[in-house]
Structures are given as C-alpha cells and as structure tokens.
Amino acid sequence: MSFAIPFADRLNNVETSAIRELFKLLGKPGIISFAGGFPDSAMFDVDGIREAVNAALTEEAGGALQYGATEGYNPLREQLAAFMTGKGNQGVAAENLIVTTGSQQALDLLGKTLVSPGDKVIVEGPTFLATIQCFRLYGAQLVTAPVDGQGVDTDRLEKLIVEHKPKFIYLIPTFGNPSGAMLSLERRKRVLELAVQHNVLVVEDDPYGDLYFGDAPPPSLLALSASVPGSRERLVHCGSLSKVLSPGLRVGWMVGPAELLAKATMCKQFSDAHTSTFAQATAAQYLKAGRMPATLAKVRAVYAERAATMGNALRRELGDAIEFVQPQGGLFVWARLTGAGGKVADGGELAKRAIDKGVAFVPGAPFYANNPDHATLRLSFATVGLDKIEEGVGRLGAAV
Ligand SMILES: Cc1ncc(COP(=O)(O)O)c(C=O)c1O
C-alpha cells in the first residue's frame, strides 16, 4: 500500500523555486552562466584560510573542535565586533551580536522568533528569494514595497506601514540581491525615522556592503542608528562572511536588541546547537591575522572590472532593448527588458532563448513576493572572466 508522508501544513505556503528548473540546464557544455548568486571561488584566500586553520588547531584546538556556546565562539564575536566597529558601526560589542550559520540562519531565526501565521512583513520588490520562502514558511503574509535606483521608495514604505502595520520590515539597503540598488543616505535616515515614528522593527540584511567599486556606500542603518534616537532598539542587522571571504565557512551574525538575541539564541539551540566551532575559530583567526582589508581590496577590484565590462557590453549588444542602473557594488546587474523594436520583453522567455544560444541568467519574476515584473532579469558578473562576459553578453544580444 502506498504511503503519503504527512507533511506539515506550513509547507503549503511555499513551493520550490522556479529558478531551480533553470539551474538544471546549466550543466549543458559550453554554457556561460550569469545565473549564479555566489562569489568567485578563484578569489578565495586559500593561503590565508589555511594559515587560519593551522593557527586555530595550534592555539585553540579544544575550542575549535569541542561543542561551543550557542551565541557563538567568543574570540570570533570579539573579532566581528571589532570588524563592525572598524566600518563605523559604533557601539557594537561582542555581547551585542550572535554568530549564525550563514546570515541565512539569522533570517530563519527571525522568522521563527517573530512571525506567527498571518503576520504581515514588508519586503522590497524585488528581494532575496530565500527570504521570501523562509518567511512564508512561518506563515508570513508578505507586502511588497517598491525599489528604484535609490533603493526602497520610503514614501510608499510609509504608506504601507500605516496600512498594514507589519511585524517588521526586511531590507537589503546596500547592493541588494537581486536589485543591486544602493539606498541613498537620505532614505536611510528616513527608514530609521519611520521605525521610531511608527514603532516598527527593521531588519537590515547586509551581505554585500563591503563589495563596493568606487566610493564606499553610505553608512549602514546600524551605523546611522547612533544618530536617530530610539532607532537602535528597533533595528536588527545581519552580516555574513560569505560574499567577502567564503560561503562554505557558513559564518554569519546578527546584531540586535538583547531580548531578541536571547530568543533567537534559544531557537538556535534547538536548531543546530551552535555554528561549527571549527569554522568560527578559523574565521576568528583569519580576522585576527588582519588579512581582511587586503582580501576586500582584491575582490572589490576584480568585481568592479567585471561589472563595468558587463555594463558596457550590455549597452553595446542590447542597446535600447534593455535598461538598468550600473551597479556601484555587489554581484548583480538588475535589468529590465523594454521590448523596444519588437524585441523580447519577457525575462522567462529570454532565459529559454538564451540557453539555446549558450548563455544563462535568472529571470527576475521569482524575486517578487507579489505582482512580479516579468520584464526583469538578474545577471551576475561575479564568477565570469572578462572575455567570457563579452562573449556571454554577445550571445544574449543574439537571443533578444
Ligand atoms: C541578501 C542575502 N541575504 C542572505 C544571504 C545568505 O547568505 P549566507 O547564508 O551565505 O550568509 C544571501 C545569499 O545569497 C543574500 O543574497
């Protein structure tokens, strides 16, 4: 007799990502892929990480290999606090943050601790796909605030806050995934003022803020919260070493009000007990060795060149068939098909045609929690060399 596994009702709220289907096609030989959402493995500082592993095993084998505290390995919490302070986030001490298994786990813990079925959460349109899925798994009803070249539209955001009284607002203010947008300084201050004025929690997800190409972006919401009274206690900040050092380490962190960190720590205890102490000790040694500034300088320079090459190639090969804001950091070009001259105007349709021509990217529609814009697409320049970017965009030009 066949057996139907009695899955929990919460799974009815989510479906596997539409993007997965596309990823199956990426194995085709000769495909140039702009579809990934990850850093270039060729740029990992393998020597530095090897030294950090050796130092962790030499200096602190007990700590690196034993069970550890759920909040995180203290030497790493200290290093992360110093790293954050060095970037202008004043007033962040080790006890103000917990280490998470990637920032993805921080998002999951926020879903677990804050969302009851039917609660409203405001997200950007577009936003990080895994966040949409994660919050929905906890029964969140997502409300979408529109994003333009300056990040989230704060006037619309305020209207949505008043109308929906959300549990919290989730933003990726700096080089968002997938939007690539950078929230302006003025809007950043406005977001914090709105948090205080309407008494609502804001989550700042910031895995890309260090990956800027020219001038540094405006200070994080966390840094700015020092100058907006009442905003720090309504703010959660998620950080990650994934995009700057190595996603395989699975080291992320969350800065937030003590009460929230305590509940999140309780939930983490039931989830993975603690983030790998081996990875944490390695990350702590890496930061302690002072290698991060040189690593950041290197990845910024490489991604900046790739982003510029992709932008120029898109303008040349696709002309008025596409529009986009040239990213100032991060890993992505977020673009819109215009349909000019009868060219393809649907991102999903172009993705299929592009695969036939030997190039892949991700259509933008799945990144919207509501009302998808089907003309959008996300192109990652991060893992592709300059020649291949030129060639891949040329193929895209032939597909459109
Ligand atoms: C916006 C955003 N948040 C969080 C994550 C999760 O990263 P990790 O769990 O590797 O820190 C990602 C990864 O792509 C992301 O793009």
The ligand as a Tripos MOL2 file, in Angstrom:
@<TRIPOS>MOLECULE
LIG
   16    16     1     0     0
SMALL
NO_CHARGES

@<TRIPOS>ATOM
      1 C1         20.5300   39.1940    0.5390 C.3       1 LIG1
      2 C2         21.0830   37.9300    1.0650 C.ar      1 LIG1
      3 N1         20.9340   37.6300    2.3470 N.ar      1 LIG1
      4 C3         21.4270   36.4980    2.8830 C.ar      1 LIG1
      5 C4         22.1000   35.5890    2.0900 C.ar      1 LIG1
      6 C5         22.5830   34.3240    2.7280 C.3       1 LIG1
      7 O1         23.9570   34.2510    2.7430 O.3       1 LIG1
      8 P1         24.7700   33.3560    3.7770 P.3       1 LIG1
      9 O2         23.8000   32.4590    4.4860 O.co2     1 LIG1
     10 O3         25.7270   32.5970    2.9500 O.co2     1 LIG1
     11 O4         25.4150   34.3140    4.7200 O.co2     1 LIG1
     12 C6         22.2860   35.8510    0.7270 C.ar      1 LIG1
     13 C7         22.9680   34.8760   -0.1390 C.2       1 LIG1
     14 O5         22.8980   34.8960   -1.3360 O.2       1 LIG1
     15 C8         21.7540   37.0570    0.1980 C.ar      1 LIG1
     16 O6         21.8800   37.3650   -1.0860 O.3       1 LIG1
@<TRIPOS>BOND
     1     1     2 1
     2     2     3 ar
     3     2    15 ar
     4     3     4 ar
     5     4     5 ar
     6     5     6 1
     7     5    12 ar
     8     6     7 1
     9     7     8 1
    10     8     9 2
    11     8    10 1
    12     8    11 1
    13    12    13 1
    14    12    15 ar
    15    13    14 2
    16    15    16 1
@<TRIPOS>SUBSTRUCTURE
     1 LIG1         1 GROUP 0 **** ****
